Amino acid sequence: MNEEKITLLEAMEISPAVSAFCEKQEASVRAKFAEIDEICEYNQWKVLDAFQKERVSDQHFETTSGYGYTDIGRDTLERVFARVFHTEDALVRPQIISGTHALAVTVFGLLRPGDEIVFAVGTPYDTMQGVVGIRPEKGNLTEFGVTYKIVPLNEQGLPDIEALKKAIGPKTRVVEIQRSKGYDYRKTLSPREIGEIIKAAKEVKPDVIAMVDNCYGEFVQTIEPTDVGADIAVGSLIKNAGGGLAPIGGYIVGKKELVELCAIRLTSPGLGKEAGATLGVTKSLYQGLFFAPTVTAAAVKTAVFAAAVFKALGFKVLPEPDEERCDIVEAITLNSEQGILSFCKGVQFAAPVDSYVTPIPWDMPGYGCPIIMAAGSFNSGASIELSADAPITPPYNVFFQGGLTYGHGKYGVMRAVMEMVRDGVIKIPE
Ligand SMILES: *Cc1c(COP(=O)(O)O)cnc(C)c1O
């Protein structure tokens, strides 16, 4: 690192020892960064091709209000998404308020009384547990006569395909596969592995709907779950697919008749995809999708860098620095509550927004222990922006993700290390 950078970083609270140590770890993952750049380039071209084939023009950026009938910007954006994900159709709406909402719309859209949903890779994401009725939130799916089964991961923490095959019965209509780990300490699934799970499920019941929770996974590899047999895939626009620019929204991509069922659930029977004004956000959704491959690559590099640095400091990291990446999340086992507090403080202090506040744990509804969250984001709660969350419970795993630019992500990791040094949690090895 040159003098100029070292001096600036010192003024930004990073000691020369910390910057030198981190720089050394970065050098060890250069080959990985080159791989990420290759994937990014491919995905950028894939997105660009979809824009061109759909003849996107500035008339598509205009806004609609009220019912939003014949909103050509919205309809064209949905065709762009369908092209990118190689699906028949897509629902991409600002009325979808979050990833959880997109998932809820999908399961309520697809399932009918008497149907069953099977969770193929263990207990689903925390908020989904409330949607389905695994945690008894009001209005959950079981109140409507839908049942569920959960197929636990095997002893190695991997998908248990044989158990899944046994779990699928005549009532099973949907098999849900969650790509990313959520707050579980398990390996994220690659599209290839998701493809294997889907193949096994369809061997038992060919007409079962394969649904993938693709949150945090978009553009991390060159293929998506919909390229390996998923009938429908779902995600949030304040994660990867919104490129940091989408201020709100979710997407659902898949088979035409399934997307239609979701649209009907989101709006109303008889209306489906036809209605839904875009209130001026369409351009940000287009631009966000255009930036999504690059922003995702920055986030993946940040995760790889964090893995290299914290592994070198002696912590357990998942994935390992050189392992295949399937989402943007890095899990780090920090071994102590103070470790988590110091790490999250560093991530917060590194933010462009709200860098002067100190995050503290709180009892979030629906969790069994206090949770700490660090984020100073342009869009509230956007976890494509640099952020860290951790349940305050042994073994003190922190889940670290995002970074709109690698320069920011790198600084965030260095600042987390710095705060841990300052609080006496770690020492920089000689
Ligand atoms: C983020 C996420 C969701 C949805 O979360 P929201 O905060 O509602 O957008 C669902 N599943 C997984 C695996 C996630 O990471």
The ligand as a Gaussian input file, in Angstrom:
#p B3LYP/6-31G(d) Opt

LIG

0 1
 C      -33.191000     -11.650000       3.230000
 C      -33.790000     -12.975000       3.074000
 C      -35.161000     -13.150000       2.953000
 C      -36.147000     -12.014000       2.937000
 O      -35.885000     -11.040000       3.821000
 P      -36.463000      -9.554000       3.755000
 O      -35.678000      -8.905000       4.804000
 O      -37.894000      -9.665000       4.030000
 O      -36.199000      -8.992000       2.387000
 C      -35.628000     -14.419000       2.789000
 N      -34.813000     -15.470000       2.730000
 C      -33.478000     -15.349000       2.835000
 C      -32.603000     -16.556000       2.754000
 C      -32.913000     -14.103000       3.001000
 O      -31.595000     -13.979000       3.083000

